[in-house]
């Protein structure tokens, strides 16, 4: 029999969400009558909106006609969608040819690692969305888990803590790194300011690094001063790739559509444009996003679609406000619980001083029948935190919050 890919063997088994599901299932088995509410995962819950549904269903109907049928499309995406992403979402800071439509940000984050291979250094925010690190381990850019249990060999973790305003010390970035940076951030809910992103871009350029900027949650930004894209920053076109998604703005978590921007100016050390290799890569190992999904995404970018996006993201932000309020109740205040995020992002990040994340996860599951996400699962700096997700039906979020009010701390 063939040997197992040693890089896959390097992955530690406990990918966060399966572990949460396991504990939830064990609790449900032991308490079959308990109604459990999840504020745990980042999966959307509200139905697709009418105008976007029309975009999807018109596309399906068209595919059922001789004249309207199309098979494989351009692997880089439908031309009108690429143009609309560039103009509507980026105000023409990028061009249509720099936008590559995909089946989602997560998939592209995995594929981007092929651009740089196993020898690239990797720097990540700590805590971080797990795919940046796990993808790096899979491609061999990171080694086995450290004996301390806090991370992997070969990854430079950049702690984002309450003390540094969730913006890391950039001097930790080694030369020639892939820097994964997510804003609005999953899990902390923090959004980097323009000045912070300028410092990040300057550091990337000074170290010959490339930023992989994940803006999957940009539609939740309400503060007009906060940047929605790395390309709002001077110099970013020379050092940054941006990955993004229709999953959270319009509920396409199951429909699947996202995009990646690779600017023309971005080049490898030998001068080859990164864009050329990205085009080669996606046309080789990816056959394009579903044409139906792309039609829905296109509908979301006209006036009606944008109004629906706003309404949908407002809905989740209202949930986040309710969660923030619940975590400010006297029982939490007395225990010194600190609350972050949730105003320009769908996640509320709460610190429980002196407690472990998994201990608080179990406690809240046991006492309140509410599932959260342990911060420690996102990286060593997430210890003592829990992430509360605002993706849920409003009534259920209200019920979960009324249960939290009774938590003994
Ligand atoms: N990036 C971040 C930061 C996320 O939190 C998620 C999903 O939770 C994704 C990307 C995945 O996006 P997609 O559904 O487009 O693959």
Boltz pocket constraint, residues with backbone or C-beta under 6 A from the ligand:
constraints:
  - pocket:
      binder: B
      contacts: [[A, 42], [A, 103], [A, 104], [A, 105], [A, 106], [A, 107], [A, 129], [A, 182], [A, 184], [A, 186], [A, 214], [A, 216], [A, 244], [A, 245], [A, 246], [A, 247], [A, 252], [A, 253], [A, 257], [A, 258]]
      max_distance: 6.0
